[in-house]
Amino acid sequence: MQGIELADFVNFYLSRKHRDEKGKGCTLAALGGDAARQFDDIKAAYEAGIEKLLEVLQGEDDEPKASRAEIIDTFAHALGALILSRACPDDSPLADEVLSVCHEQIMAKLTP
C-alpha cells in the first residue's frame, strides 16, 4: 500500500476546501460522534476505517518516516480541528482560525 507523507496529508486535511466539502470529506470526521453511540459491530467497522487510514499514512517502507504514535497524534489533532472548524459557520473567523492554528502546531511537530 502506498503511503503518503504526513505533511502532505495535513496540508490537504486541514485545508478550507476539505473542510467546506462536507459531502466529499472524511467519513471519520462526519461519523465520529454517531459511531461512539452505536453497537460494537458498528464501532468495529469505524475502528477498521481508522486502522486503514493509519496503514496508508504509515506506508510500506522498511523504515517508516513516523512512528505509529506520531501518526495517531497527528491524525487525532487534525480530526479534532476539522470537526471543530466544520461545526462553525463556513465564513466564521473562528472556523478558519481553528484550521490555521492546528495546522501550524502540527507542522511544527513534523518539521525538525
N, C-alpha and C positions, 0 to 999 in steps of 0.2 A: 504494500500500500504506500502510495506517495505521501510523504509528509509535507507540511507547509511550515514556513518559518513563523515562529510565534509573533514576531514584529509585524509581518505581513497580515497575519490573522487579526491582530489587534487593530491595525490601521483600517482594515475593512469593517470589522465587527463594531468598532466604536465610531463609525462614520455616520454623519447625519443621514445620508442616503439609506444605509441599512436600517437605521432607527425608524425612518419615515415609511419604509416599505414593509409594514407590519404583516401583510398577507404573504410576502415572499421571504420574510426574515426567519430568524432562528426559532424553531419549534420548541426548543428547550426553554427559551425565554417566555414564549407565549403560553406554555402549558405548565410551567413550574408550580405555580400556586394550586392549580387544579390537580396536578399529579400527587401532590402531598396529601390530598384528601381522598385518594382512591384506594381500592383494594390492592393487595400485594402483587397481583398479576400485572396491573397497570403500572405500579411503581417499578416492577422488574423491567418492563418494556422501556420506561423512562430511563432507568439506570443503564440499560443496554445502549440507549442513544448517547448517554454521557460517555460510556466506555468507548464507543465507536469514534466519537469526536476526539477523545484523548489519544486513541491509536493514530488517528490521522495527524494530530499535532506532534506526536512522538516520532512518527516516520518509521522507516525500517533500517536506519543506519545502525551499524555495529556500535558506533559511539554516538548516542543521542546528543543533540545540541542543548537539551534542557532535561532536567530530571522530571520524573512524574509529579513530584511535589511542586516544582516550579510551574509546570503546565496546569495543574489543578488550581494553584493560587492565581495564576494569570486568568484562566477561564472564569473562575468564580468571581473575581474582581470585575472582569468585563461583563459578565452576565448580569451581575447586580447593577452595574452602571446602565446597561441597556434597559433593564426593567424600570429603573427609576426615571430615566430620561423619557421612555415611552409613556410613563404614567402622567407626565406633564403635557400641556398643550404643545403642539409641534413648534409654534413660534415663540414659546416661552424662553426667556433668557436662562432660566434655571435648567431647562432640558438640555440646552447647548453647553451650559457650564458643567453639568454632570459629566457629559461625554468628554469635554476638554480636560477637565481636572483628572479624571480617571485615566484617560489616555496618557497624559503627561506622567502620572505616577507609575503606571505600568511600564511605560517605555523607559523610565529612569531605572527601574529594576532590571530590565532586559539588556540595557546598554551599559557596559562597564565604563 
